[in-house]
Amino acid sequence: MTNEKLNELLTPLVIDLGLEFVGIEFSPSRGSSLLRVFIDAPERPVTIDDCERVSREISALMDVNDPIEGHYTLEVSSPGIDRPLFTVEHFTRFIGSEAKLNVALPIDGRHRFQGLIKGVEGDRIHLDQDGKDVHIAHANIVKAKLVPDYVALGFGAAPKKNEHLGARKRAPKHK
């Protein structure tokens, strides 16, 4: 089953539980595939209870519909601070944030990009990659996620004034 079909099957279930369906990552394999479902909660953090409730409901739905051949593991998770971006609407919602993404077809010889989301026009994402405006068709994006701002989250120190990255301060020479 394609990701699109799984999205169509799971989205209404998650919405009916009062949560946001963010998207899925499906990694098929011969032994045991992995289906990871990302959910979010409006106006509050996702709880373990949310994940357990969604997991139970998805398991029941999957047992009835049986959309995945063979064995698979189901994981239900919040999107986390490095939130995956699946839809054009996700990119629109996070304009002004930094994102990392991989594309299927290279753009100017590149498959990987990281930069500020400047805007969205139709199905094209505008990214500032090292000061250059790059336009990427959403259909060309294989994987995308936000890059956490650890300083804003309180996990890192802000750079000091007049201190350049990589520059080391030398101790004064004594005579």
C-alpha positions in Angstrom: 0.0 0.0 0.0 1.3 3.5 -0.8 1.9 6.2 1.7 -0.9 8.2 0.1 -3.4 5.3 0.7 -2.2 4.9 4.3 -2.6 8.7 4.8 -6.2 8.5 3.5 -6.9 5.6 5.9 -5.4 7.1 9.0 -6.1 10.8 8.8 -9.8 10.7 9.6 -9.2 8.4 12.6 -6.6 10.7 14.2 -8.8 13.8 13.5 -11.8 12.0 15.1 -9.6 11.6 18.3 -9.2 15.4 18.4 -5.6 15.4 17.2 -3.7 16.5 14.2 -2.4 13.9 11.7 1.0 15.1 10.8 2.1 12.3 8.5 3.7 8.9 8.2 7.0 7.3 7.5 6.7 3.7 6.1 9.8 1.6 5.8 9.0 -1.7 4.1 11.4 -4.6 4.6 11.3 -8.4 4.2 11.4 -9.2 7.9 9.3 -6.6 9.6 8.3 -3.2 8.2 8.0 -0.1 10.2 5.0 2.3 10.2 5.7 5.5 12.1 2.7 7.8 12.5 3.3 11.4 13.7 0.5 13.2 15.6 0.2 16.6 17.2 -2.2 18.2 19.6 -3.6 21.6 19.2 -2.5 24.1 21.9 -0.6 21.5 24.0 2.1 19.0 23.9 1.4 15.4 22.8 1.2 13.0 25.7 2.0 9.3 26.1 -1.7 8.8 26.6 -2.4 10.4 23.2 0.1 8.1 21.5 -1.2 5.0 23.3 -4.8 5.9 22.4 -4.0 6.5 18.7 -1.9 3.4 18.6 -4.8 1.2 19.9 -7.2 2.8 17.4 -4.8 2.4 14.4 -4.1 -1.2 15.4 -7.8 -2.0 15.3 -8.3 -0.2 12.0 -5.3 -2.0 10.5 -6.5 -5.4 11.7 -9.8 -4.8 9.9 -8.4 -3.3 6.6 -5.0 -5.2 6.6 -3.4 -2.7 4.2 0.2 -3.8 4.9 1.5 -7.2 3.8 3.5 -9.2 6.3 4.7 -8.2 9.7 5.2 -4.6 10.7 5.9 -2.5 13.8 3.6 0.5 14.5 5.1 3.5 16.2 3.0 6.6 17.2 4.9 9.7 18.1 4.8 13.4 18.4 6.7 15.2 15.6 9.4 16.4 18.1 11.6 19.4 17.8 13.0 18.3 14.4 9.4 18.1 13.1 9.0 16.3 9.7 7.4 18.4 7.0 5.2 16.3 4.8 2.8 18.7 3.0 2.9 22.1 1.3 0.8 23.4 4.3 3.5 22.3 6.7 6.0 24.4 4.8 3.6 27.4 4.8 3.0 27.0 8.5 6.7 27.1 9.2 7.8 30.0 6.9 10.7 31.7 8.7 12.0 28.5 10.2 15.1 26.6 9.1 14.6 23.3 7.3 16.7 20.4 6.0 15.5 18.5 3.0 16.5 15.9 0.4 15.3 15.9 -3.2 14.9 13.0 -5.6 16.1 14.9 -8.7 19.1 17.1 -8.1 18.9 20.9 -8.3 22.1 22.5 -9.5 23.8 19.2 -8.8 22.6 19.0 -5.2 20.3 16.5 -3.4 20.5 18.1 0.1 19.5 21.5 1.1 19.3 23.4 4.4 18.1 26.9 4.9 15.4 29.3 5.9 11.9 28.6 4.4 11.2 32.0 2.7 7.8 31.2 1.3 5.5 28.9 -0.7 4.1 29.6 -4.1 1.6 26.9 -5.3 3.5 23.7 -4.9 7.0 25.3 -4.9 9.0 25.8 -1.7 11.3 28.9 -1.6 14.4 28.2 0.5 17.3 30.5 1.3 20.3 28.2 0.7 23.5 30.1 1.7 22.0 33.4 0.6 20.7 32.0 -2.7 16.9 31.6 -3.3 16.2 28.0 -4.3 12.8 27.0 -5.7 11.9 23.3 -5.0 8.8 21.5 -6.3 7.1 19.8 -3.4 6.8 16.6 -5.5 10.6 16.5 -5.7 11.1 16.5 -1.9 11.9 13.0 -0.5 12.3 14.0 3.1 12.1 17.3 5.0 12.3 18.3 8.6 12.7 21.4 10.7 16.2 22.2 12.1 15.7 22.9 15.8 16.9 26.3 17.2 18.6 25.0 20.3 19.4 28.4 21.6 15.7 29.5 21.4 14.8 26.2 23.1 17.2 27.0 25.9 19.6 24.2 25.2 22.6 26.2 24.0 24.3 29.5 24.7 23.7 32.4 22.4 26.9 33.5 20.5 28.7 36.3 22.3 29.0 39.7 20.7 32.0 40.1 18.3 32.8 36.4 18.6 33.2 34.6 15.3 32.5 30.9 14.9 35.6 28.9 14.9 37.8 31.8 16.2 39.8 31.0 19.3 40.9 33.5 21.8 44.6 33.4 22.6 46.0 34.0 25.9 48.0 37.2 26.1 51.8 36.6 25.8 53.7 37.3 29.0 57.1 38.9 28.9 
